[in-house]
Amino acid sequence: MSVSRTLLGLLEPEAQHGYTLRRRYDGWFGSSRPLKSAQVYATLQRLDRDGLIELAGVTAGEGPDRRMYAITDAGVSELERWLEEPEVPDVTATRRVLFAKMVIALSSGRSAARLLDQQRQAHLARMRDMRALRQRGDLITQLDADFEMYHLDADLKWIDGAQARLDRLATLLGETGAPEVNP
């Protein structure tokens, strides 16, 4: 997720403090990976440097002064560009790692079936967590949980397909040392 562009979107309706932005981000998007304060403030500094936001005021608080940020016209243009640009479908790092682990396990004589079974159990546990979150959450939480559950379901289908092909893949890796790459 583009944290910087998401923060621009959260800033568009009104100027806000970094703390408020972090709280709103975490409330809507951070259920599995909340932002750290340092990341919010580093991102705000980059957005300010790039002319996408500007300092809209400073208020004294109990601690350090609180800076209020507002989106600039350039920031609105960048936000519109980001919203209109379709996301490129991508296989996440986790899925690529799982694929690599399976191939390495097979090529090294380790149990890829055990690895896939363990991953299936981890996916099923995460799906249970998402179902529980979905049942008790508001509409945004429900949509977020659905998004993750659909991806977990696709992963589980891949795990089942990979499990069904393990013997053939092990034979292929045993014969050639590495699968042939088709251009």
Contact map, one row per residue, 1 for C-alpha under 8 A:
111001000000000000000000000000000000000000000000000000000000000000000000000000000000000000000000000000000000000000000000000000000000000000000000000000000000000000000000000000000000000
111111000000000000000000000000000000000000000000000000000000000000000000000000000000000000000000000000000000000000000000000000000000000000000000000000000000000000000000000000000000000
111111100000000000000000000000000000000000100000000000000000000000000000000000000000000000000000000000000000000000000000000000000000000000000000000000000000000000000000000000000000000
011111110000000000000000000000000000000000110010000000000000000000000000000000000000000000000000000000000000000000000000000000000000000000000000000000000000000000000000000000000000000
011111111000000000000000000000000000000000000000000000000000000000000000000001100100000000000000000000000000000000000000000000000000000000000000000000000000000000000000000000000000000
111111111100000000000000100000000000000000000000000000000000000000000000000000000000000000000000000000000000000000000000000000000000000000000000000000000000000000000000000000000000000
001111111110000000001000100000000000000000000000000000000000000000000000000000000000000000000000000000000000000000000000000000000000000000000000000000000000000000000000000000000000000
000111111111000000000000000000000000000000000000000110000000000000000010001100100000000000000000000000000000000000000000000000000000000000000000000000000000000000000000000000000000000
000011111111100000000000000000000000000000000000000000000000000000000000000000100000000000000000000000000000000000000000000000000000000000000000000000000000000000000000000000000000000
000001111111100000001001100000000000000000000000000000000000000000000000000000000000000000000000000000000000000000000000000000000000000000000000000000000000000000000000000000000000000
000000111111111100001000000000000000000000000000000000000000000000001110000000000000000000000000000000000000000000000000000000000000000000000000000000000000000000000000000000000000000
000000011111111000000000000000000000000000000000000000000000000000000110000100000000000000000000000000000000000000000000000000000000000000000000000000000000000000000000000000000000000
000000001111111000000000000000000000000000000000000000000000000000000000000000000000000000000000000000000000000000000000000000000000000000000000000000000000000000000000000000000000000
000000000011111100000000000000000000000000000000000000000000000000000100000000000000000000000000000000000000000000000000000000000000000000000000000000000000000000000000000000000000000
000000000011111110000000000000000000000000000000000000010000000000011110000000000000000000000000000000000000000000000000000000000000000000000000000000000000000000000000000000000000000
000000000010011111011000000000000000000000000000000000000000000000011100000000000000000000000000000000000000000000000000000000000000000000000000000000000000000000000000000000000000000
000000000000001111111000000000000000000000000000000000000000000001111000000000000000000000000000000000000000000000000000000000000000000000000000000000000000000000000000000000000000000
000000000000000111111100000000000000000110010000000000000000000000111000000000000000000000000000000000000000000000000000000000000000000000000000000000000000000000000000000000000000000
000000000000000011111110000000000000100000000000000000000000000000000000000000000000000000000000000000000000000000000000000000000000000000000000000000000000000000000000000000000000000
000000000000000111111111000000000000000000000000000000000000000000000000000000000000000000000000000000000000000000000000000000000000000000000000000000000000000000000000000000000000000
000000100110000111111111100000000000000100000000000000000000000000000000000000000000000000000000000000000000000000000000000000000000000000000000000000000000000000000000000000000000000
000000000000000001111111110000000011100100000000000000000000000000000000000000000000000000000000000000000000000000000000000000000000000000000000000000000000000000000000000000000000000
000000000000000000111111111000000000000000000000000000000000000000000000000000000000000000000000000000000000000000000000000000000000000000000000000000000000000000000000000000000000000
000000000100000000011111111100000000000000000000000000000000000000000000000000000000000000000000000000000000000000000000000000000000000000000000000000000000000000000000000000000000000
000001100100000000001111111111000110000000000000000000000000000000000000000000000000000000000000000000000000000000000000000000000000000000000000000000000000000000000000000000000000000
000000000000000000000111111111100110000000000000000000000000000000000000000000000000000000000000000000000000000000000000000000000000000000000000000000000000000000000000000000000000000
000000000000000000000011111111100000000000000000000000000000000000000000000000000000000000000000000000000000000000000000000000000000000000000000000000000000000000000000000000000000000
000000000000000000000001111111100000000000000000000000000000000000000000000000000000000000000000000000000000000000000000000000000000000000011000000000000000000000000000000000000000000
000000000000000000000000111111111100000000000000000000000000000000000000000000000000000000000000000000000000000000000000000000000000000000000001000000000000000000000000000000000000000
000000000000000000000000111111111110000000000000000000000000000000000000000000000000000000000000000000000000000000000000000000000000000000000000000000000000000000000000000000000000000
000000000000000000000000011111111100000000000000000000000000000000000000000000000000000000000000000000000000000000000000000000000000000000000000000000000000000000000000000000000000000
000000000000000000000000000011111100000000000000000000000000000000000000000000000000000000000000000000000000000000000000000000000000000000000000000000000000000000000000000000000000000
000000000000000000000000000011111110000000000000000000000000000000000000000000000000000000000000000000000000000000000000000000000000000000000000000000000000000000000000000000000000000
000000000000000000000000110011111111000000000000000000000000000000000000000000000000000000000000000000000000000000000000000000000000000000000000000000000000000000000000000000000000000
000000000000000000000100110001001111101100000000000000000000000000000000000000000000000000000000000000000000000000000000000000000000000000000000000000000000000000000000000000000000000
000000000000000000000100000000000111111100000000000000000000000000000000000000000000000000000000000000000000000000000000000000000000000000000000000000000000000000000000000000000000000
000000000000000000100100000000000011111110000000000000000000000000000000000000000000000000000000000000000000000000000000000000000000000000000000000000000000000000000000000000000000000
000000000000000000000000000000000001111111000000000000000000000000000000000000000000000000000000000000000000000000000000000000000000000000000000000000000000000000000000000000000000000
000000000000000000000000000000000011111111100000000000000000000000000000000000000000000000000000000000000000000000000000000000000000000000000000000000000000000000000000000000000000000
000000000000000001001100000000000011111111110000000000000000000000000000000000000000000000000000000000000000000000000000000000000000000000000000000000000000000000000000000000000000000
000000000000000001000000000000000000111111111000000000000000000000000000000000000000000000000000000000000000000000000000000000000000000000000000000000000000000000000000000000000000000
000000000000000000000000000000000000011111111100000000000000000000000000000000000000000000000000000000000000000000000000000000000000000000000000000000000000000000000000000000000000000
001100000000000000000000000000000000001111111110000000000000000000000000000000000000000000000000000000000000000000000000000000000000000000000000000000000000000000000000000000000000000
000100000000000001000000000000000000000111111111000010000000000000000000000000000000000000000000000000000000000000000000000000000000000000000000000000000000000000000000000000000000000
000000000000000000000000000000000000000011111111100000000000000000000000000000000000000000000000000000000000000000000000000000000000000000000000000000000000000000000000000000000000000
000000000000000000000000000000000000000001111111110000000000000000000000000000000000000000000000000000000000000000000000000000000000000000000000000000000000000000000000000000000000000
000100000000000000000000000000000000000000111111111110000000000000000000000000000000000000000000000000000000000000000000000000000000000000000000000000000000000000000000000000000000000
000000000000000000000000000000000000000000011111111111100000000000000000000000000000000000000000000000000000000000000000000000000000000000000000000000000000000000000000000000000000000
000000000000000000000000000000000000000000001111111100000000000000000000000000000000000000000000000000000000000000000000000000000000000000000000000000000000000000000000000000000000000
000000000000000000000000000000000000000000000111111110000000000000000000000000000000000000000000000000000000000000000000000000000000000000000000000000000000000000000000000000000000000
000000000000000000000000000000000000000000000011111111000000000000000001011000000000000000000000000000000000000000000000000000000000000000000000000000000000000000000000000000000000000
000000010000000000000000000000000000000000000011111111000000000000000011111101000000000000000000000000000000000000000000000000000000000000000000000000000000000000000000000000000000000
000000010000000000000000000000000000000000010011011111100000000000001111001000000000000000000000000000000000000000000000000000000000000000000000000000000000000000000000000000000000000
000000000000000000000000000000000000000000000001001111110000000000001111000000000000000000000000000000000000000000000000000000000000000000000000000000000000000000000000000000000000000
000000000000000000000000000000000000000000000001000011111100000000111100000000000000000000000000000000000000000000000000000000000000000000000000000000000000000000000000000000000000000
000000000000001000000000000000000000000000000000000001111100000000111100000000000000000000000000000000000000000000000000000000000000000000000000000000000000000000000000000000000000000
000000000000000000000000000000000000000000000000000000111110000000111000000000000000000000000000000000000000000000000000000000000000000000000000000000000000000000000000000000000000000
000000000000000000000000000000000000000000000000000000111111000011110000000000000000000000000000000000000000000000000000000000000000000000000000000000000000000000000000000000000000000
000000000000000000000000000000000000000000000000000000001111100011110000000000000000000000000000000000000000000000000000000000000000000000000000000000000000000000000000000000000000000
000000000000000000000000000000000000000000000000000000000111111111000000000000000000000000000000000000000000000000000000000000000000000000000000000000000000000000000000000000000000000
000000000000000000000000000000000000000000000000000000000011111111000000000000000000000000000000000000000000000000000000000000000000000000000000000000000000000000000000000000000000000
000000000000000000000000000000000000000000000000000000000001111100000000000000000000000000000000000000000000000000000000000000000000000000000000000000000000000000000000000000000000000
000000000000000000000000000000000000000000000000000000000001111110000000000000000000000000000000000000000000000000000000000000000000000000000000000000000000000000000000000000000000000
000000000000000000000000000000000000000000000000000000000001111111000000000000000000000000000000000000000000000000000000000000000000000000000000000000000000000000000000000000000000000
000000000000000000000000000000000000000000000000000000000111101111100000000000000000000000000000000000000000000000000000000000000000000000000000000000000000000000000000000000000000000
000000000000000010000000000000000000000000000000000000000111100111110000000000000000000000000000000000000000000000000000000000000000000000000000000000000000000000000000000000000000000
000000000000000011000000000000000000000000000000000000111110000011111000000000000000000000000000000000000000000000000000000000000000000000000000000000000000000000000000000000000000000
000000000000001111000000000000000000000000000000000000111110000001111100000000000000000000000000000000000000000000000000000000000000000000000000000000000000000000000000000000000000000
000000000010001111000000000000000000000000000000000011111000000000111110000000000000000000000000000000000000000000000000000000000000000000000000000000000000000000000000000000000000000
000000000011011100000000000000000000000000000000000011110000000000011111000000000000000000000000000000000000000000000000000000000000000000000000000000000000000000000000000000000000000
000000010011001000000000000000000000000000000000000111000000000000001111111100000000000000000000000000000000000000000000000000000000000000000000000000000000000000000000000000000000000
000000000000000000000000000000000000000000000000001111000000000000000111111100000000000000000000000000000000000000000000000000000000000000000000000000000000000000000000000000000000000
000000000000000000000000000000000000000000000000000100000000000000000011111110000000000000000000000000000000000000000000000000000000000000000000000000000000000000000000000000000000000
000000000000000000000000000000000000000000000000001100000000000000000011111111000000000000000000000000000000000000000000000000000000000000000000000000000000000000000000000000000000000
000000010000000000000000000000000000000000000000001110000000000000000011111111100000000000000000000000000000000000000000000000000000000000000000000000000000000000000000000000000000000
000000010001000000000000000000000000000000000000000100000000000000000011111111110000000000000000000000000000000000000000000000000000000000000000000000000000000000000000000000000000000
000000000000000000000000000000000000000000000000000000000000000000000000111111111000000000000000000000000000000000000000000000000000000000000000000000000000000000000000000000000000000
000010000000000000000000000000000000000000000000000100000000000000000000011111111100000000000000000000000000000000000000000000000000000000000000000000000000000000000000000000000000000
000010011000000000000000000000000000000000000000000000000000000000000000001111111110000000000000000000000000000000000000000000000000000000000000000000000000000000000000000000000000000
000000000000000000000000000000000000000000000000000000000000000000000000000111111111000000000000000000000000000000000000000000000000000000000000000000000000000000000000000000000000000
000000000000000000000000000000000000000000000000000000000000000000000000000011111111100000000000000000000000000000000000000000000000000000000000000000000000000000000000000000000000000
000010000000000000000000000000000000000000000000000000000000000000000000000001111111100000000000000000000000000000000000000000000000000000000000000000000000000000000000000000000000000
000000000000000000000000000000000000000000000000000000000000000000000000000000111111110000000000000000000000000000000000000000000000000000000000000000000000000000000000000000000000000
000000000000000000000000000000000000000000000000000000000000000000000000000000011111110000000000000000000000000000000000000000000000000000000000000000000000000000000000000000000000000
000000000000000000000000000000000000000000000000000000000000000000000000000000001111111000000000000000000000000000000000000000000000000000000000000000000000000000000000000000000000000
000000000000000000000000000000000000000000000000000000000000000000000000000000000011111100000000000000000000000000000000000000000000000000000000000000000000000000000000000000000000000
000000000000000000000000000000000000000000000000000000000000000000000000000000000000111110000000000000000000000000000000000000000000000000000000000000000000000000000000000000000000000
000000000000000000000000000000000000000000000000000000000000000000000000000000000000011111000000000000000000000000000000000000000000000000000000000000000000000000000000000000000000000
000000000000000000000000000000000000000000000000000000000000000000000000000000000000001111100000000000000000000000000000000000000000000000000000000000000000000000000000000000000000000
000000000000000000000000000000000000000000000000000000000000000000000000000000000000000111110000000000000000000000000000000000000000000000000000000000000000000000000000000000000000000
000000000000000000000000000000000000000000000000000000000000000000000000000000000000000011111011000000000000000000000000000000000000000000000000000000000000000000000000000000000000000
000000000000000000000000000000000000000000000000000000000000000000000000000000000000000001111111000000000000000000000000000000000000000000000000000000000000000000000000000000000000000
000000000000000000000000000000000000000000000000000000000000000000000000000000000000000000111111100000000000000000000000000000000000000000000000000000000000000000000000000000000000000
000000000000000000000000000000000000000000000000000000000000000000000000000000000000000000011111110000000000000000000000000000000000000000000000000000000000000000000000000000000000000
000000000000000000000000000000000000000000000000000000000000000000000000000000000000000000111111111000000000000000000000000000000000000000000000000000000010000000000000000000000000000
000000000000000000000000000000000000000000000000000000000000000000000000000000000000000000111111111100000000000000000000000000000000000000000000000000000000000000000000000000000000000
000000000000000000000000000000000000000000000000000000000000000000000000000000000000000000001111111110000000000000000000000000000000000000000000000000000000000000000000000000000000000
000000000000000000000000000000000000000000000000000000000000000000000000000000000000000000000111111111000000000000000000000000000000000000000000000000000000000000000000000000000000000
000000000000000000000000000000000000000000000000000000000000000000000000000000000000000000000011111111100000000000000000000000000000000000000000000000000000000000000000000000000000000
000000000000000000000000000000000000000000000000000000000000000000000000000000000000000000000001111111110000000000000000000000000000000000000000000000000000000000000000000000000000000
000000000000000000000000000000000000000000000000000000000000000000000000000000000000000000000000111111111000000100000000000000000000000000000000000000000000000000000000000000000000000
000000000000000000000000000000000000000000000000000000000000000000000000000000000000000000000000011111111100000100110000000000000000000000000000000000000000000000000000000000000000000
000000000000000000000000000000000000000000000000000000000000000000000000000000000000000000000000001111111110000100000000000000000000000000000000000000000000000000000000000000000000000
000000000000000000000000000000000000000000000000000000000000000000000000000000000000000000000000000111111111000000000000000000000000000000000000000000000000000000000000000000000000000
000000000000000000000000000000000000000000000000000000000000000000000000000000000000000000000000000011111111111100000000000000000000000000000000000000000000000000000000000000000000000
000000000000000000000000000000000000000000000000000000000000000000000000000000000000000000000000000001111111111100000000000000000000000000000000000000000000000000000000110010000000000
000000000000000000000000000000000000000000000000000000000000000000000000000000000000000000000000000000111111110000000000000000000000000000000000000000000000000000000000010011001100000
000000000000000000000000000000000000000000000000000000000000000000000000000000000000000000000000000000011111110000000000000000000000000000000000000000000000000000000000000000000000000
000000000000000000000000000000000000000000000000000000000000000000000000000000000000000000000000000000001111111000000000000000000000000000000000000000000000000000000000000000000000000
000000000000000000000000000000000000000000000000000000000000000000000000000000000000000000000000000000001111111100000000000000000000000000000000000000000000000000000000000000000000000
000000000000000000000000000000000000000000000000000000000000000000000000000000000000000000000000000000001100111111100000000000000000000000000000000000000000000000000000000000000000000
000000000000000000000000000000000000000000000000000000000000000000000000000000000000000000000000000011101100011111110000000000000000000000000000000000000000000000000100000000000000000
000000000000000000000000000000000000000000000000000000000000000000000000000000000000000000000000000000000000001111111000000000000000000000000000000000000000000000100100000000000000000
000000000000000000000000000000000000000000000000000000000000000000000000000000000000000000000000000000000000001111111100000000000000000000000000000000000000000000000000000000000000000
000000000000000000000000000000000000000000000000000000000000000000000000000000000000000000000000000001000000001111111110000000000000000000000000000000000000000000000000000000000000000
000000000000000000000000000000000000000000000000000000000000000000000000000000000000000000000000000001000000000111111111000000000000000000000000000000000000001000100000000000000000000
000000000000000000000000000000000000000000000000000000000000000000000000000000000000000000000000000000000000000011111111100000000000000000000000000000000000000000000000000000000000000
000000000000000000000000000000000000000000000000000000000000000000000000000000000000000000000000000000000000000001111111110000000000000000000000000000000000000000000000000000000000000
000000000000000000000000000000000000000000000000000000000000000000000000000000000000000000000000000000000000000000111111111000000000000000000000000000000000000000000000000000000000000
000000000000000000000000000000000000000000000000000000000000000000000000000000000000000000000000000000000000000000011111111100000000000000000000000000000001001000000000000000000000000
000000000000000000000000000000000000000000000000000000000000000000000000000000000000000000000000000000000000000000001111111110000000000000000000000000000000000000000000000000000000000
000000000000000000000000000000000000000000000000000000000000000000000000000000000000000000000000000000000000000000000111111111000000000000000000000000000000000000000000000000000000000
000000000000000000000000000000000000000000000000000000000000000000000000000000000000000000000000000000000000000000000011111111100000000000000000000000010001000000000000000000000000000
000000000000000000000000000000000000000000000000000000000000000000000000000000000000000000000000000000000000000000000001111111110000000000000000000000000000000000000000000000000000000
000000000000000000000000000000000000000000000000000000000000000000000000000000000000000000000000000000000000000000000000111111111000000000000000000000000000000000000000000000000000000
000000000000000000000000000000000000000000000000000000000000000000000000000000000000000000000000000000000000000000000000011111111100000000000000000000000000000000000000000000000000000
000000000000000000000000000000000000000000000000000000000000000000000000000000000000000000000000000000000000000000000000001111111110000000000000000010010000000000000000000000000000000
000000000000000000000000000000000000000000000000000000000000000000000000000000000000000000000000000000000000000000000000000111111111000000000000000000000000000000000000000000000000000
000000000000000000000000000000000000000000000000000000000000000000000000000000000000000000000000000000000000000000000000000011111111100000000000000000000000000000000000000000000000000
000000000000000000000000000000000000000000000000000000000000000000000000000000000000000000000000000000000000000000000000000001111111110000000000110110000000000000000000000000000000000
000000000000000000000000000000000000000000000000000000000000000000000000000000000000000000000000000000000000000000000000000000111111111000000000100010000000000000000000000000000000000
000000000000000000000000000000000000000000000000000000000000000000000000000000000000000000000000000000000000000000000000000000011111111100000000000000000000000000000000000000000000000
000000000000000000000000000000000000000000000000000000000000000000000000000000000000000000000000000000000000000000000000000000001111111110001100100000000000000000000000000000000000000
000000000000000000000000000000000000000000000000000000000000000000000000000000000000000000000000000000000000000000000000000000000111111111001110110000000000000000000000000000000000000
000000000000000000000000000000000000000000000000000000000000000000000000000000000000000000000000000000000000000000000000000000000011111110000100000000000000000000000000000000000000000
000000000000000000000000000000000000000000000000000000000000000000000000000000000000000000000000000000000000000000000000000000000001111111000000000000000000000000000000000000000000000
000000000000000000000000000000000000000000000000000000000000000000000000000000000000000000000000000000000000000000000000000000000000111111111100000000000000000000000000000000000000000
000000000000000000000000000000000000000000000000000000000000000000000000000000000000000000000000000000000000000000000000000000000000010111111100000000000000000000000000000000000000000
000000000000000000000000000000000000000000000000000000000000000000000000000000000000000000000000000000000000000000000000000000000000000011111110000000000000000000000000000000000000000
000000000000000000000000000100000000000000000000000000000000000000000000000000000000000000000000000000000000000000000000000000000000000011111111000000000000000000000000000000000000000
000000000000000000000000000100000000000000000000000000000000000000000000000000000000000000000000000000000000000000000000000000000000110011111111100000000000000000000000000000000000000
000000000000000000000000000000000000000000000000000000000000000000000000000000000000000000000000000000000000000000000000000000000000111011111111110000000000000000000000000000000000000
000000000000000000000000000000000000000000000000000000000000000000000000000000000000000000000000000000000000000000000000000000000000010000111111111000000000000000000000000000000000000
000000000000000000000000000010000000000000000000000000000000000000000000000000000000000000000000000000000000000000000000000000000000000000011111111100000000000000000000000000000000000
000000000000000000000000000000000000000000000000000000000000000000000000000000000000000000000000000000000000000000000000000000000110110000001111111110000000000000000000000000000000000
000000000000000000000000000000000000000000000000000000000000000000000000000000000000000000000000000000000000000000000000000000000100010000000111111111000000000000000000000000000000000
000000000000000000000000000000000000000000000000000000000000000000000000000000000000000000000000000000000000000000000000000000000000000000000011111111100000000000000000000000000000000
000000000000000000000000000000000000000000000000000000000000000000000000000000000000000000000000000000000000000000000000000000000100000000000001111111110000000000000000000000000000000
000000000000000000000000000000000000000000000000000000000000000000000000000000000000000000000000000000000000000000000000000000100110000000000000111111111000000000000000000000000000000
000000000000000000000000000000000000000000000000000000000000000000000000000000000000000000000000000000000000000000000000000000000000000000000000011111111100000000000000000000000000000
000000000000000000000000000000000000000000000000000000000000000000000000000000000000000000000000000000000000000000000000000000000000000000000000001111111110000000000000000000000000000
000000000000000000000000000000000000000000000000000000000000000000000000000000000000000000000000000000000000000000000000001000100000000000000000000111111111000000000000000000000000000
000000000000000000000000000000000000000000000000000000000000000000000000000000000000000000000000000000000000000000000000000000000000000000000000000011111111100000000000000000000000000
000000000000000000000000000000000000000000000000000000000000000000000000000000000000000000000000000000000000000000000000000000000000000000000000000001111111110000000000000000000000000
000000000000000000000000000000000000000000000000000000000000000000000000000000000000000000000010000000000000000000000000000000000000000000000000000000111111111000000000000000000000000
000000000000000000000000000000000000000000000000000000000000000000000000000000000000000000000000000000000000000000000001001000000000000000000000000000011111111100000000000000000000000
000000000000000000000000000000000000000000000000000000000000000000000000000000000000000000000000000000000000000000000000000000000000000000000000000000001111111110000000000000000000000
000000000000000000000000000000000000000000000000000000000000000000000000000000000000000000000000000000000000000000000000000000000000000000000000000000000111111111000000000000000000000
000000000000000000000000000000000000000000000000000000000000000000000000000000000000000000000000000000000000000000010001000000000000000000000000000000000011111111100000000000000000000
000000000000000000000000000000000000000000000000000000000000000000000000000000000000000000000000000000000000000000000000000000000000000000000000000000000001111111110000000000000000000
000000000000000000000000000000000000000000000000000000000000000000000000000000000000000000000000000000000000000000000000000000000000000000000000000000000000111111111000000000000000000
000000000000000000000000000000000000000000000000000000000000000000000000000000000000000000000000000000000000000000000000000000000000000000000000000000000000011111111100000000000000000
000000000000000000000000000000000000000000000000000000000000000000000000000000000000000000000000000000000000000010010000000000000000000000000000000000000000001111111100000000000000000
000000000000000000000000000000000000000000000000000000000000000000000000000000000000000000000000000000000000000000000000000000000000000000000000000000000000000111111110000000000000000
000000000000000000000000000000000000000000000000000000000000000000000000000000000000000000000000000000000000000000000000000000000000000000000000000000000000000011111111100000000000000
000000000000000000000000000000000000000000000000000000000000000000000000000000000000000000000000000000000000000110000000000000000000000000000000000000000000000001111111110000000000000
000000000000000000000000000000000000000000000000000000000000000000000000000000000000000000000000000000000000000000000000000000000000000000000000000000000000000000011111111000000000000
000000000000000000000000000000000000000000000000000000000000000000000000000000000000000000000000000000000000000000000000000000000000000000000000000000000000000000001111111100000000000
000000000000000000000000000000000000000000000000000000000000000000000000000000000000000000000000000000000100000000000000000000000000000000000000000000000000000000001111111110000000000
000000000000000000000000000000000000000000000000000000000000000000000000000000000000000000000000000000000110000000000000000000000000000000000000000000000000000000000111111111000000000
000000000000000000000000000000000000000000000000000000000000000000000000000000000000000000000000000000000000000000000000000000000000000000000000000000000000000000000011111111100000000
000000000000000000000000000000000000000000000000000000000000000000000000000000000000000000000000000000000000000000000000000000000000000000000000000000000000000000000001111111111110000
000000000000000000000000000000000000000000000000000000000000000000000000000000000000000000000000000000000110000000000000000000000000000000000000000000000000000000000000111111111110000
000000000000000000000000000000000000000000000000000000000000000000000000000000000000000000000000000000000010000000000000000000000000000000000000000000000000000000000000011111111100000
000000000000000000000000000000000000000000000000000000000000000000000000000000000000000000000000000000000000000000000000000000000000000000000000000000000000000000000000001111111000000
000000000000000000000000000000000000000000000000000000000000000000000000000000000000000000000000000000000000000000000000000000000000000000000000000000000000000000000000000111111110000
000000000000000000000000000000000000000000000000000000000000000000000000000000000000000000000000000000000010000000000000000000000000000000000000000000000000000000000000000111111110000
000000000000000000000000000000000000000000000000000000000000000000000000000000000000000000000000000000000010000000000000000000000000000000000000000000000000000000000000000111011111000
000000000000000000000000000000000000000000000000000000000000000000000000000000000000000000000000000000000000000000000000000000000000000000000000000000000000000000000000000110011111100
000000000000000000000000000000000000000000000000000000000000000000000000000000000000000000000000000000000000000000000000000000000000000000000000000000000000000000000000000000000111110
000000000000000000000000000000000000000000000000000000000000000000000000000000000000000000000000000000000000000000000000000000000000000000000000000000000000000000000000000000000011111
000000000000000000000000000000000000000000000000000000000000000000000000000000000000000000000000000000000000000000000000000000000000000000000000000000000000000000000000000000000001111
000000000000000000000000000000000000000000000000000000000000000000000000000000000000000000000000000000000000000000000000000000000000000000000000000000000000000000000000000000000000111
